[in-house]
């Protein structure tokens, strides 16, 4: 490494600080709130589905849609893959 590159190393964290602050102060709390709301809605819909339909009730479709939305938000809009699952092992795709 040249001495100029080594001399510029301490400024890199200062340049990245605004991006880190924006992420942890604005983006991360909204992500957490979205996960909480979707998770609560998913639990409510699954509970209603189990009470009224024994698994294949009137809330099966909405519960599956909320589950897909929850997984999408959990992976930052598909940016992070949580592991490739076979469609047959996914509870949304089970018959």
URZI-V248630 format. One record per helix or strand of 3 or more residues. SS is the DSSP state (H for helix, E for strand). FROM is the first residue (numbers start at 1). TO is the last residue. If there is no record, write none. Layout:
# URZI-V248630
SS&FROM&TO, SS&FROM&TO
This chain:
# URZI-V248630
H&3&53, H&60&74, H&87&89
